[in-house]
Amino acid sequence: MAGQLSIAKALNEALRKSLESDPKTVLMGEDIGKLGGVFRITDGLQKDFGDDRVIDTPLAESGIVGTAIGLALRGYRPVVEIQFDGFVYPAFDQIVSQLAKMHARALGHVKMPITVRIPFGGGIGAVEHHSESHEAYFAHTAGLRVVSPSNAHDAHWMLRQAIESDDPVVFLEPKRRYWDKGEVGEDPMLPLHSARIVRPGTDATLIAYGPMVKVCQEAAQAAEEDGRRLEVVDLRSLSPVDFATVEESVKRTGRGIVVHEAPVFLGLGAELAARLTERCFYHLEAPILRVGGYHAPYPPSRVEETYLPDLDRVLDAVDRALAF
């Protein structure tokens, strides 16, 4: 399977491999069967594996996740698709009150091998409820693993690793990157919850995940033209966080900037900034800075580019960090 694939196709191939390797793996979601999902991530899978394994569900997110929990209790390995990020809220109680707690509630005797796939983030010109970045809710919830790939290779292998996990995984797919292409290798290269340095540097560390990794790479490329070498760290996992990799980078560069689409206020960057300040204090040349969305509802699509962090806002934070 090695070669250039879009993120969407890499995810499709990951689901196919998982269905082939384990007869207990089942897919569930709205329009995922005959239609192949609104983003065609499940295209062709119902035709090849049948409607008892690739299941079109009613428009009922709470029922979808609740049914998946029941299937997991009976030994299945469900993969649930939430059609759009903003549609997950009706299922929020099932995810945080049942799915996240079942293993602890059963004193470890019950496993919840459920993957909840959610296309998240903005940038596609969608209407309300279709461009949310709600990762902090799930990362805050003990009992859930939360991950987000940024490229085709990680999309493929991280999804397969998530499905193989015996713990519930919230798998956040950067929907505006679905059509970005990249090389998909023959092995995952990293454990599911490891961060990766995607660009080495010496002057400051940009820390991002999902859709913002590409923005940070572009910012680092632009900064290099001014003689600034920025390191870019792709978190990949939001809970747990690979703090060791991030800390080592920030201690080396002396500066850290966290970038995400979600609002800055109480976003994941707040936890990262606090932890890095505590653990890297004597190595820092400047405060840990954050770049993100505004503390406001996601705007209409015609002005979303003003809301979303871009290259200029990242470089402005770099200027501020280097000014100390």
C-alpha positions as CSV (number, residue, x, y, z in Angstrom):
1,M,0.0,0.0,0.0
2,A,3.0,2.3,0.2
3,G,2.7,5.4,-2.0
4,Q,1.1,8.8,-2.2
5,L,-2.4,8.9,-0.8
6,S,-4.8,11.6,0.3
7,I,-5.6,11.7,4.0
8,A,-9.1,10.6,3.1
9,K,-7.9,7.6,1.1
10,A,-5.4,6.7,3.8
11,L,-8.2,6.6,6.3
12,N,-10.4,4.5,4.0
13,E,-7.5,2.0,3.6
14,A,-7.0,1.9,7.3
15,L,-10.7,1.0,7.9
16,R,-10.5,-1.6,5.1
17,K,-7.4,-3.3,6.7
18,S,-9.1,-3.3,10.1
19,L,-12.3,-4.9,8.7
20,E,-10.2,-7.5,7.0
21,S,-8.0,-8.4,10.0
22,D,-10.7,-8.7,12.6
23,P,-14.3,-10.0,11.9
24,K,-15.4,-8.3,15.2
25,T,-14.7,-4.8,13.8
26,V,-17.8,-3.0,12.8
27,L,-18.4,0.5,11.4
28,M,-21.4,2.6,12.4
29,G,-22.5,6.1,11.4
30,E,-24.9,8.3,9.4
31,D,-24.7,7.7,5.6
32,I,-21.5,5.7,5.9
33,G,-22.8,2.7,3.9
34,K,-24.3,3.3,0.5
35,L,-23.1,6.9,0.3
36,G,-19.7,6.2,1.7
37,G,-19.9,9.1,4.2
38,V,-20.2,12.8,3.4
39,F,-16.4,12.9,2.9
40,R,-16.3,9.4,1.3
41,I,-14.0,8.0,4.0
42,T,-16.0,4.8,4.0
43,D,-16.5,4.6,0.3
44,G,-16.9,1.1,-1.0
45,L,-16.7,-0.6,2.4
46,Q,-20.3,-1.6,2.7
47,K,-20.3,-3.1,-0.8
48,D,-17.2,-5.2,0.1
49,F,-18.0,-6.1,3.7
50,G,-21.8,-6.1,3.9
51,D,-24.4,-4.0,5.7
52,D,-24.0,-6.0,8.9
53,R,-20.5,-4.7,9.3
54,V,-20.7,-1.2,7.8
55,I,-24.0,0.0,9.3
56,D,-26.0,3.0,8.2
57,T,-27.6,4.4,11.4
58,P,-30.4,6.7,12.1
59,L,-29.6,10.4,12.8
60,A,-29.1,9.8,16.5
61,E,-25.6,10.3,17.8
62,S,-26.4,9.3,21.4
63,G,-28.0,6.1,20.1
64,I,-25.0,5.4,17.9
65,V,-22.5,5.7,20.7
66,G,-24.7,3.9,23.1
67,T,-25.2,1.0,20.7
68,A,-21.4,0.9,20.2
69,I,-20.9,0.5,24.0
70,G,-23.4,-2.4,24.0
71,L,-21.5,-4.1,21.1
72,A,-18.2,-3.6,22.9
73,L,-19.6,-5.3,25.9
74,R,-20.5,-8.3,23.7
75,G,-16.9,-8.5,22.3
76,Y,-17.1,-6.3,19.2
77,R,-14.7,-3.6,18.2
78,P,-17.0,-0.7,17.0
79,V,-15.7,2.2,14.9
80,V,-18.2,5.1,15.2
81,E,-18.3,8.0,12.7
82,I,-19.8,11.3,13.9
83,Q,-20.7,13.0,10.6
84,F,-19.5,16.5,11.7
85,D,-17.8,17.8,14.8
86,G,-20.8,19.9,16.0
87,F,-23.0,16.8,15.9
88,V,-21.2,15.0,18.7
89,Y,-22.8,17.0,21.5
90,P,-26.0,14.8,21.6
91,A,-23.6,11.9,22.2
92,F,-21.5,13.8,24.8
93,D,-23.2,12.2,27.8
94,Q,-22.7,8.7,26.4
95,I,-19.0,9.4,25.7
96,V,-18.0,11.1,29.0
97,S,-20.4,9.4,31.4
98,Q,-20.4,5.8,30.0
99,L,-17.7,5.2,27.5
100,A,-14.9,6.9,29.4
101,K,-15.9,5.4,32.8
102,M,-16.9,1.9,32.0
103,H,-13.5,0.4,32.4
104,A,-12.9,2.0,35.8
105,R,-16.5,1.3,36.9
106,A,-15.9,-2.4,36.2
107,L,-12.6,-2.3,38.1
108,G,-10.8,-3.2,34.9
109,H,-12.8,-6.2,34.0
110,V,-14.5,-4.6,31.1
111,K,-12.8,-3.1,28.0
112,M,-14.2,-0.5,25.7
113,P,-12.3,-0.9,22.4
114,I,-14.3,1.8,20.6
115,T,-13.0,4.4,18.2
116,V,-15.0,7.6,17.8
117,R,-14.1,9.2,14.5
118,I,-14.8,12.9,14.3
119,P,-14.0,15.3,11.4
120,F,-13.1,18.5,13.2
121,G,-12.0,22.0,12.6
122,G,-12.9,24.7,10.1
123,G,-11.7,25.9,6.8
124,I,-14.2,24.2,4.4
125,G,-16.7,27.0,4.1
126,A,-19.4,25.1,6.0
127,V,-22.5,26.3,7.9
128,E,-23.0,26.4,11.7
129,H,-22.2,23.2,13.7
130,H,-19.8,22.0,11.0
131,S,-16.5,23.6,12.0
132,E,-16.0,23.0,15.8
133,S,-12.8,22.3,17.6
134,H,-13.9,20.6,20.8
135,E,-10.8,18.6,21.6
136,A,-10.3,20.1,25.1
137,Y,-13.6,18.6,26.3
138,F,-12.4,15.1,25.5
139,A,-8.8,15.6,26.5
140,H,-10.1,16.8,29.9
141,T,-12.1,13.6,30.4
142,A,-10.2,10.8,32.1
143,G,-10.6,7.4,30.5
144,L,-10.5,8.7,26.9
145,R,-7.5,8.6,24.6
146,V,-7.6,11.6,22.1
147,V,-5.5,11.7,19.0
148,S,-5.3,13.8,15.8
149,P,-3.1,13.1,12.7
150,S,-1.8,15.8,10.4
151,N,-0.7,13.8,7.4
152,A,-1.7,10.8,5.3
153,H,0.9,8.4,6.9
154,D,-0.2,9.2,10.4
155,A,-3.9,9.2,9.4
156,H,-3.6,5.6,8.2
157,W,-1.5,4.1,10.9
158,M,-2.9,6.0,13.9
159,L,-6.4,5.0,12.9
160,R,-5.3,1.3,12.8
161,Q,-3.6,1.7,16.1
162,A,-6.7,3.4,17.6
163,I,-8.9,0.6,16.4
164,E,-6.6,-2.1,17.9
165,S,-6.6,-0.3,21.3
166,D,-8.7,-1.8,24.0
167,D,-9.4,1.7,25.4
168,P,-11.8,4.2,23.9
169,V,-10.1,6.6,21.4
170,V,-11.5,9.9,20.1
171,F,-10.0,10.2,16.7
172,L,-10.1,13.7,15.4
173,E,-9.7,14.1,11.7
174,P,-8.6,17.5,10.3
175,K,-11.3,17.7,7.7
176,R,-9.8,20.6,5.7
177,R,-6.7,18.4,5.1
178,Y,-8.6,15.4,3.8
179,W,-7.4,16.1,0.3
180,D,-3.8,16.7,1.2
181,K,-1.6,13.9,-0.2
182,G,1.5,12.3,1.3
183,E,3.5,9.2,1.4
184,V,2.1,6.3,3.5
185,G,4.8,3.9,4.6
186,E,4.7,0.2,5.4
187,D,4.8,0.6,9.2
188,P,3.6,3.1,11.8
189,M,7.1,4.3,12.8
190,L,5.9,5.6,16.2
191,P,3.6,4.4,19.0
192,L,0.1,6.0,18.9
193,H,0.8,8.5,21.7
194,S,4.2,9.8,20.6
195,A,4.9,13.3,19.4
196,R,7.2,13.9,16.4
197,I,9.6,16.6,15.5
198,V,8.6,17.3,11.9
199,R,11.1,20.2,11.3
200,P,14.2,20.8,13.4
201,G,15.2,24.3,14.6
202,T,17.1,26.2,17.2
203,D,15.3,29.6,17.9
204,A,11.8,28.6,19.0
205,T,9.5,25.6,19.1
206,L,6.1,25.6,17.4
207,I,3.8,23.0,18.9
208,A,0.7,22.0,17.0
209,Y,-1.6,19.1,16.0
210,G,-4.1,18.2,13.3
211,P,-4.8,21.0,10.8
212,M,-2.4,23.5,12.3
213,V,0.8,21.5,11.7
214,K,0.8,22.5,8.1
215,V,0.4,26.1,9.0
216,C,3.3,25.9,11.4
217,Q,5.5,24.3,8.8
218,E,4.7,27.1,6.4
219,A,5.5,29.6,9.1
220,A,8.8,27.9,9.8
221,Q,9.6,28.0,6.1
222,A,8.8,31.7,5.9
223,A,10.8,32.5,9.1
224,E,13.9,30.8,7.7
225,E,14.0,33.4,5.0
226,D,14.6,35.9,7.8
227,G,17.3,33.7,9.3
228,R,15.1,32.3,12.0
229,R,15.2,28.5,12.5
230,L,11.9,27.3,14.1
231,E,11.4,23.8,15.3
232,V,7.9,22.3,14.6
233,V,6.5,19.5,16.9
234,D,3.4,17.6,15.8
235,L,1.8,16.5,19.1
236,R,-0.3,13.7,17.4
237,S,-1.7,12.7,20.7
238,L,-3.7,15.2,22.9
239,S,-4.4,12.8,25.7
240,P,-2.0,11.5,26.8
241,V,0.5,14.1,25.7
242,D,4.1,13.2,25.0
243,F,5.5,15.9,27.3
244,A,9.0,14.4,27.2
245,T,9.4,15.2,23.4
246,V,7.9,18.7,23.8
247,E,9.9,19.6,26.9
248,E,13.2,18.4,25.3
249,S,12.5,20.7,22.3
250,V,11.5,23.7,24.4
251,K,14.5,23.3,26.7
252,R,16.7,23.3,23.6
253,T,15.2,26.4,21.8
254,G,14.2,28.3,25.0
255,R,10.9,29.4,23.5
256,G,7.6,27.7,22.9
257,I,4.5,28.7,20.9
258,V,1.4,26.5,21.0
259,V,-0.9,26.8,17.9
260,H,-4.4,25.3,17.6
261,E,-7.7,26.3,15.9
262,A,-9.7,26.0,19.1
263,P,-10.2,29.2,21.2
264,V,-7.1,30.2,23.2
265,F,-9.2,30.5,26.4
266,L,-8.9,27.2,28.3
267,G,-7.8,25.4,25.1
268,L,-5.2,22.7,25.1
269,G,-2.6,25.3,24.8
270,A,-3.3,26.5,28.3
271,E,-2.4,23.1,29.8
272,L,0.7,22.9,27.6
273,A,1.8,26.4,28.5
274,A,1.4,25.7,32.2
275,R,3.2,22.4,32.1
276,L,6.1,23.7,30.0
277,T,6.4,26.7,32.3
278,E,6.6,24.5,35.3
279,R,9.0,22.0,33.9
280,C,11.2,24.2,31.7
281,F,11.3,27.4,33.7
282,Y,15.0,27.8,34.0
283,H,15.5,27.1,30.3
284,L,13.0,29.7,29.0
285,E,14.0,32.9,27.3
286,A,10.4,34.0,26.9
287,P,6.9,33.1,28.2
288,I,5.2,30.2,26.4
289,L,2.8,31.9,24.0
290,R,-0.5,30.7,22.5
291,V,-2.1,31.2,19.1
292,G,-5.6,30.0,18.5
293,G,-9.2,30.9,17.7
294,Y,-11.1,33.7,19.4
295,H,-13.4,33.2,22.4
296,A,-16.5,33.5,20.3
297,P,-18.8,31.1,18.4
298,Y,-17.4,29.9,15.1
299,P,-18.3,32.6,12.5
300,P,-20.1,32.4,9.2
301,S,-18.0,30.9,6.4
302,R,-17.4,34.1,4.6
303,V,-15.3,35.4,7.5
304,E,-13.8,32.2,8.9
305,E,-10.4,33.0,7.5
306,T,-10.3,35.9,9.8
307,Y,-11.1,33.6,12.7
308,L,-8.7,30.8,11.9
309,P,-5.0,31.1,13.0
310,D,-2.8,31.7,9.9
311,L,0.8,32.1,9.0
312,D,0.8,35.8,9.9
313,R,-0.6,35.2,13.4
314,V,2.0,32.5,14.0
315,L,4.8,34.7,12.8
316,D,3.5,37.6,15.0
317,A,3.8,35.3,18.0
318,V,7.3,34.3,16.9
319,D,8.3,38.0,16.8
320,R,6.9,38.5,20.3
321,A,8.7,35.5,21.7
322,L,12.0,36.5,20.1
323,A,11.7,40.1,21.4
324,F,12.2,39.0,25.0
